[in-house]
Every structure is written in C-alpha cells, then in structure tokens.
Amino acid sequence: MNLLTVSGSPHVHTHQSVKSIMYGVVIALIPAIFVSLYFFGIDAARVIFISVAACLFFEWVIQKYLIKGPVTINDGSALVTGVLLAFNVPSNLPWWILVIGALVSIGIGKMSFGGLGKNPFNPALVGRVFLLISFPVQMTSWPLPKGLFGTGLTDAITGPTTLGVLKEGLSAGKTVQEIMASPDFPGYINDLMGAQGGSLGEISAIALLLGAVYMLSRKIITWHIPTAYIGSAVIFSGILWLVDPSHYIDPAMHLLAGGMILGVFYMATDMVSSPMTARGQIVFGIGAGLLTIMIRVWGAYPEGVSFAILIMNAFTPLINNAFKPKRFGEVVKNG
C-alpha cells in the first residue's frame, strides 16, 4: 500500500500556503498597478481587467470540463498570471489579443502540463512571447503616458521604449551619447518614476522595487535569483560599457530600462519554474542575467528578459539534477 502522496512542486517548508504566497505577490504589485493607472488611465484598467478575467475563466473552464478535476481558481495563481500578462503588454492592446494571450498562458503554459506546480515555464511569459511573435506590430506599439483620465484607443500617440530608442539609434550609426542627448530619450529619472512609453510593468522601476522589498520581507521570494540575475547583468554590461561606452549603455540604464526589474523579482523567482536549491537558483540567475544582456546587445529585439527567463526555465531540470539537496539522514563523509 502506498502511504506517501507527493504533490507537484513547489515544496517549501514554511507556514505560508500557496494561496497566501500568490496573494502576497498581488499585494506587491499594487504600487506598480497604481502607477500604470496614473500614467495610462482607463486603458491600463481595461488591460488588467480583461487579462485577469480571461485567465480566471480559462482556468475554470479547463479544470471543470477538460481535466474534470478540482477547480482551484481561488488559490490566486491564475490571478497572478493575469496581472503579470497585463504587465507585459502595451496599454492599447486590443481585447481579443489579450484573450488569446490569456488562453495561451493558462491553456498551454500551465494547464497542459497539469496545472500549478507542474508547468516548466512561467505561464505569463509563455503568453507574452506567443503574442510578441504572433502580433509583433500590436505588441511593439507603445502608447506614451497621457494621464489618469486619458483614453487612447483611437488617438493614442505611440513611441519607442527606452531600449527601442537605443536600438534604433545604434542601428542608424549614432553613438550612445548622441542618443541619450536627444530630447526624445526618456532618461534615468523617467525610467525610475514611470513617465515613458512601454508596457504596464516596465514604466516605473521604483514601484516594482517597493513591491520587491515587500516580498523579500515576507519571505515570499529569496535573495538568490535576484542578486545573481542583477549581479551578472551589471558585471557583463559594465564590462561592455567600459570597453566601448559609445556603443554600449551603462549598467544602471540596463537595470532601469525595459522589463529587467519586473522579470528579476516577479517572474524569474517563480517557485515552480526555477531551481529548488539556493546554489541552483544562483546558477539560474547568472544565466538569465547574461542571456538578457546578450539578447539586448546583439539580438534582433531590444528587450531580452522574457526570452532569457524562458530559456533558463528550460534548464531548470538540469540545474536541479546538478545541485540536488542532501537526502534526509544522509551521512556526509569528511575528507
């Protein structure tokens, strides 16, 4: 008789439940939600609502009618996926594309593997990358901030993101100094505060960092992946910048621009798709940081966070195999 039942990961020794962890992530995202509402107005609320509602609906339908198992939409995981998917798209994205992204995130990225704890890839990133490849025009048309009550579904002014401006300028033969001196360049302060074009989750680094501090203080996430991710990205980009500052941006701009902060703290740290051990998480973070800078600098896309994390998600089983935790009761030989 089998008396031992082992559920899917994550396996964490803590007083926290899956539900409390997921809702803790949602609480951490509240500052960034308010900032996105302030700068993008009604459009931001529309995107978040549709994304969350569609993710909850598709998880409920698939569990009830296809898997025919217990319905778990109350655990908060679909809610987190919906918010993170919304944070990875422009505020003017058509509703039907959002619904497709939610279906891919939940149906393919999560439920096709058996649901929470069994998905090898971050579901929100699966949906985001699918939309980027399938609808590149809509996914790279970034509305500029227009205020709390602004609505731009018909007359939005769009522009490139910070990384997009850099990529276009360098392709045109300009130096980094010339690009950053342009009045169209957002700069460090705008990247930090949020007054720039971009997806909902990449416009304000400071709001995301506030949420990250909350998650670290509540031990929802640990320091290993964020420290390794940021550290490797800073060191690698710093070396490139020191070698040729006219062609490569400095590490601070890499951290503040694009989706680095969102990816580092809210998606790379996903307990299901990241390694189990501390050493494995450090390897995971180093790999993601290096890949992010490589894709940003030499890739076709100006942003590389999503692809870097998904690639490292694929390596997670190998990392877990290489850095296994010690078995309970194992005798460690000295010498």
C-alpha positions in Angstrom: 0.0 0.0 0.0 1.4 3.4 -1.0 1.0 5.7 2.0 3.1 8.5 0.7 1.5 11.1 -1.6 3.8 13.5 -3.3 2.2 16.6 -4.9 3.7 18.8 -7.6 6.3 21.5 -6.7 6.9 23.9 -5.1 7.8 22.0 -1.9 8.6 24.7 0.7 9.0 24.3 4.4 7.0 27.4 5.6 3.9 28.4 7.4 2.7 30.1 4.2 0.3 28.4 1.8 0.2 28.6 -2.0 -2.8 31.0 -1.6 -1.1 33.3 0.8 2.1 33.4 -1.4 0.1 34.2 -4.6 -2.0 36.9 -3.0 1.3 38.3 -1.4 2.6 38.7 -5.0 -0.6 40.6 -5.9 -0.1 42.9 -2.9 3.5 43.5 -4.0 2.2 44.5 -7.5 -0.2 47.1 -6.2 2.2 50.1 -6.3 3.0 49.3 -9.9 -0.7 48.9 -10.7 -1.4 52.4 -9.3 1.5 53.9 -11.3 0.2 52.3 -14.5 -3.3 53.6 -13.8 -1.8 57.1 -13.2 0.1 57.2 -16.4 -2.1 55.2 -18.8 -5.5 55.8 -17.2 -8.5 53.8 -18.3 -6.5 51.8 -20.9 -4.4 50.3 -18.1 -7.5 49.3 -16.1 -9.0 47.8 -19.2 -5.9 45.7 -19.9 -5.6 44.4 -16.4 -9.3 43.6 -16.0 -9.5 41.7 -19.3 -6.3 39.8 -18.7 -7.2 38.7 -15.2 -10.8 37.8 -16.1 -9.8 35.8 -19.1 -7.1 33.9 -17.1 -9.6 33.0 -14.4 -12.2 32.0 -16.9 -9.9 29.7 -19.0 -8.5 28.0 -15.9 -12.1 27.4 -14.6 -13.3 26.0 -17.9 -10.3 23.8 -18.5 -10.4 22.3 -15.0 -14.2 21.8 -15.0 -14.8 20.5 -18.4 -11.5 19.1 -19.8 -9.4 18.0 -16.8 -12.5 17.4 -14.7 -10.6 17.9 -11.5 -10.9 20.2 -8.6 -11.3 23.9 -9.5 -8.5 25.9 -8.0 -9.0 29.4 -9.3 -9.3 30.7 -5.7 -5.6 29.9 -5.0 -4.5 33.1 -6.7 -2.2 31.6 -9.3 -4.4 32.5 -12.2 -4.9 36.0 -10.8 -1.1 36.4 -10.6 -0.7 35.1 -14.2 -3.4 37.6 -15.4 -1.7 40.6 -13.7 1.8 39.6 -15.0 0.5 39.1 -18.5 -1.2 42.5 -18.4 2.1 44.0 -17.2 3.9 42.6 -20.3 1.7 44.1 -23.0 1.0 47.7 -24.2 -2.0 49.5 -22.7 -3.6 49.9 -26.1 -3.5 46.2 -27.0 -6.9 45.0 -28.5 -9.1 43.0 -26.1 -9.2 39.9 -28.4 -5.4 39.7 -28.5 -5.3 39.8 -24.7 -7.8 37.0 -24.6 -5.7 34.9 -26.9 -2.7 35.6 -24.7 -4.6 34.5 -21.6 -5.7 31.3 -23.3 -2.1 30.5 -24.3 -0.8 31.4 -20.8 -3.3 29.3 -18.9 -4.1 26.6 -21.5 -0.7 25.9 -22.9 1.7 27.4 -20.4 0.0 25.9 -17.3 -2.9 23.5 -17.6 -1.5 21.4 -20.5 1.2 20.3 -18.0 -1.3 19.5 -15.3 -1.8 22.8 -13.5 0.1 24.7 -10.8 3.3 23.0 -9.7 3.8 21.1 -12.9 4.4 23.8 -15.5 8.1 24.0 -16.5 7.8 27.6 -17.9 6.4 30.8 -16.4 2.8 30.9 -17.9 2.7 34.7 -18.2 5.9 34.7 -20.2 4.7 31.9 -22.5 1.7 34.1 -23.3 3.8 37.2 -23.8 6.3 35.6 -26.1 3.5 34.0 -28.1 1.8 37.3 -28.6 5.1 39.1 -29.5 5.8 36.5 -32.2 2.2 36.3 -33.5 1.3 40.0 -33.3 4.6 41.9 -33.5 3.0 45.2 -34.6 0.4 45.4 -31.9 2.9 44.2 -29.3 5.5 46.8 -30.1 3.3 49.9 -30.4 3.8 51.6 -27.1 1.4 54.4 -26.1 3.0 57.4 -24.4 1.7 58.3 -20.9 -1.4 60.5 -21.1 -2.7 60.9 -17.5 -5.2 59.4 -15.2 -8.4 60.0 -17.2 -6.7 59.7 -20.6 -8.0 57.2 -23.1 -6.1 56.4 -26.2 -7.8 53.5 -28.0 -8.3 55.6 -31.1 -5.9 58.5 -31.0 -3.0 57.4 -28.8 0.4 58.8 -29.5 2.9 56.0 -29.6 6.6 55.9 -29.4 9.5 53.5 -28.9 10.7 52.4 -25.4 14.0 53.4 -23.9 15.6 50.3 -25.3 13.9 50.7 -28.6 15.3 54.3 -29.0 18.7 52.9 -28.2 18.4 50.0 -30.6 17.2 52.3 -33.5 19.8 54.9 -32.8 22.7 52.5 -32.8 21.4 50.8 -36.0 21.4 54.3 -37.6 25.1 54.7 -36.7 24.7 57.1 -33.7 26.7 56.9 -30.5 25.1 56.2 -27.1 26.0 59.7 -26.1 24.2 61.2 -29.1 21.1 59.1 -28.5 20.9 59.9 -24.8 21.3 63.7 -25.5 18.2 63.6 -27.7 15.0 65.2 -26.2 13.1 62.1 -27.1 15.2 59.9 -24.8 13.4 59.2 -21.5 16.5 59.2 -19.3 17.2 57.8 -15.9 14.5 59.7 -13.9 11.7 58.8 -16.2 12.7 55.2 -16.3 12.8 55.2 -12.5 9.5 57.1 -12.0 7.4 55.9 -15.0 6.9 58.8 -17.3 7.8 57.0 -20.5 6.3 54.6 -23.1 6.3 50.9 -22.5 4.3 48.0 -21.2 2.4 48.5 -17.9 5.1 46.6 -15.9 8.2 48.3 -17.3 7.5 52.0 -16.8 8.3 52.5 -13.1 11.3 50.8 -11.6 10.7 52.3 -8.2 7.1 51.0 -7.9 8.3 47.5 -8.7 11.2 47.8 -6.2 8.8 48.7 -3.5 6.9 45.5 -4.1 10.1 43.5 -4.3 11.1 44.8 -0.8 7.7 43.6 0.5 8.1 40.1 -1.0 11.6 39.8 0.4 10.5 41.0 3.8 7.6 38.5 3.8 9.9 35.7 2.5 7.7 35.2 -0.5 10.9 35.2 -2.5 14.6 34.8 -1.6 17.6 36.9 -2.5 19.4 34.3 -4.5 17.9 34.7 -8.0 17.5 38.5 -7.9 21.1 39.0 -6.6 22.6 36.6 -9.1 20.5 38.0 -12.0 21.2 41.6 -11.3 24.9 40.9 -10.4 25.7 39.0 -13.7 23.8 41.6 -15.8 25.6 44.5 -14.1 29.1 42.9 -14.4 28.6 41.8 -18.0 27.1 45.1 -19.2 29.6 47.0 -17.2 32.5 45.3 -19.0 30.9 46.1 -22.4 30.4 49.7 -21.3 34.0 50.1 -20.2 35.3 48.6 -23.4 33.2 50.9 -25.7 30.9 53.4 -23.9 30.0 54.9 -27.3 28.3 51.6 -28.4 27.1 50.1 -25.1 24.9 51.7 -22.4 25.9 51.6 -18.7 24.6 49.0 -16.2 22.3 51.5 -14.5 20.4 52.1 -17.7 20.1 48.4 -18.3 18.6 47.9 -14.9 16.1 50.8 -15.1 15.0 50.4 -18.7 12.7 47.7 -20.0 11.4 44.8 -18.0 14.5 44.0 -16.0 13.1 44.7 -12.6 9.7 43.1 -13.4 11.5 39.9 -14.7 14.1 39.7 -11.9 11.7 39.9 -8.9 8.3 38.8 -10.2 8.9 36.1 -12.9 12.4 34.7 -12.6 11.6 33.9 -8.9 8.6 31.7 -9.8 9.0 28.8 -7.4 7.6 26.3 -9.9 9.8 27.1 -12.9 13.0 28.0 -11.0 15.5 25.7 -9.3 14.9 24.3 -5.8 18.2 24.8 -4.1 20.0 28.0 -3.3 23.0 27.1 -5.4 20.8 26.2 -8.3 19.0 29.5 -8.0 22.2 31.4 -8.2 23.2 29.5 -11.4 19.8 30.2 -12.8 20.1 33.9 -12.0 23.6 34.2 -13.5 22.4 32.5 -16.7 19.3 34.7 -17.0 21.4 37.9 -16.4 24.0 37.0 -19.1 21.3 36.0 -21.6 19.3 39.2 -21.0 22.3 41.4 -21.9 23.3 39.2 -24.8 19.9 39.5 -26.4 19.6 43.2 -25.7 23.0 43.9 -27.2 23.3 41.5 -30.1 19.7 40.2 -30.6 17.0 41.3 -33.0 14.8 42.5 -30.2 15.7 45.5 -27.9 14.4 43.5 -24.9 15.7 40.1 -23.7 14.2 39.5 -20.3 11.3 37.2 -21.4 13.4 35.1 -23.6 16.2 34.8 -21.1 13.9 33.6 -18.3 12.1 31.1 -20.5 15.5 29.7 -21.7 16.6 29.3 -18.1 13.2 27.7 -17.2 14.1 25.0 -19.8 17.5 24.4 -18.0 15.8 24.2 -14.6 15.6 20.3 -14.6 19.3 20.1 -15.4 20.2 22.6 -12.7 18.1 20.7 -10.2 19.8 17.5 -11.2 23.2 19.1 -10.8 22.5 20.7 -7.5 20.4 18.2 -5.5 19.6 18.9 -1.9 21.1 16.4 0.6 18.8 13.5 1.4 17.4 13.4 4.9 19.6 11.2 7.1 22.5 11.2 4.5 25.9 10.7 6.1 28.4 13.3 4.8 32.0 11.9 4.7 34.8 14.2 5.7 38.0 14.0 3.8 
